[in-house]
Amino acid sequence: MDELLSLYTPQTLTHAVNKIKPENLYLTKTLDKKAPIFSPTETVMFDVTEGRRDLAPMGHPGDPAVRVDMAETFKTYSVTAPQIFMEDPVKAADVAGRRMAGQSPITVGTNANPVLSAFNQYVAQKQKNMVDSIARRIEWMWVQLITTGKIDYTGPNGRRFKVEYGWNTNLCNLTASAPWDGAAANQGDPLLQLQQWRRDYATMNGFNPSVWILGTAAADAFKANANVKAWLRSPAVQYMQANIGNNADLVTPVANIPGVGQLVEHSAVLPNDIRAGVSAAIPE
């Protein structure tokens, strides 16, 4: 018996290590507040109303009434979402030898409960990975929208997809004439520039921004700026800054500026389309 047992090497699996990173979907959670639309068709139609803001005409007492036309129109657009087909070829050998992470490496027979549980988990994980990849793509689209004003990419078949959202670049130019981290003599003042950008944003949108999202390099330049350091020395500012807390999704509060809003540092990354490394979600 001892000679027979010596032919086998026992295997003991103690635990499994999970190295999966959590999803960082800050922009989707912040901007995409509406419930998802589940359409029974492949093509979705939606109406866009531009609206109008008129100043009522001034007349003279006793004159006939001024005739005005205050009608509004809307445009109808249609979008056909890209279709995704998940290939799932499964061989009998794959089922027989399937096990979950952390499960005993010794499984016997295709009808064994551990094998069936492992196969069910295998299929469910593939479906979850597809759903997660769609969530990342939605986050990627939000990144493109807020950083470029358009969604522009080329699919794996070489066809280009482009949607322009009609931003008026003459009203919203966020290029600083003097960089925040430049030489001391030519260093820009973020506190003043942010006030100017806030006015540009309000002119374009009709309301003030509440959150300013900075990439890591911009956040470092802001915190290292001489004007900001002088502003932070104020006792009232120090007290206010001590209570800004912390956020999830790799988004860290940087400053609360009266008349401007909250600045946050966004350090999350997204996979590249070519599946080679990652890149910062908010470009530097």
Secondary structure as UniProt FT lines:
FT   HELIX           2..5
FT   TURN            6..7
FT   HELIX           26..31
FT   STRAND          43..49
FT   TURN            61..62
FT   STRAND          74..80
FT   HELIX           92..96
FT   TURN            101..102
FT   TURN            110..111
FT   HELIX           113..148
FT   STRAND          150..154
FT   TURN            156..157
FT   STRAND          160..164
FT   TURN            169..171
FT   TURN            180..181
FT   HELIX           184..186
FT   HELIX           190..205
FT   STRAND          211..214
FT   HELIX           216..224
FT   HELIX           226..232
FT   HELIX           235..241
FT   TURN            242..243
FT   TURN            249..250
FT   STRAND          251..257
FT   TURN            258..260
FT   STRAND          261..266
FT   STRAND          269..271
FT   TURN            273..274
FT   STRAND          278..280
//
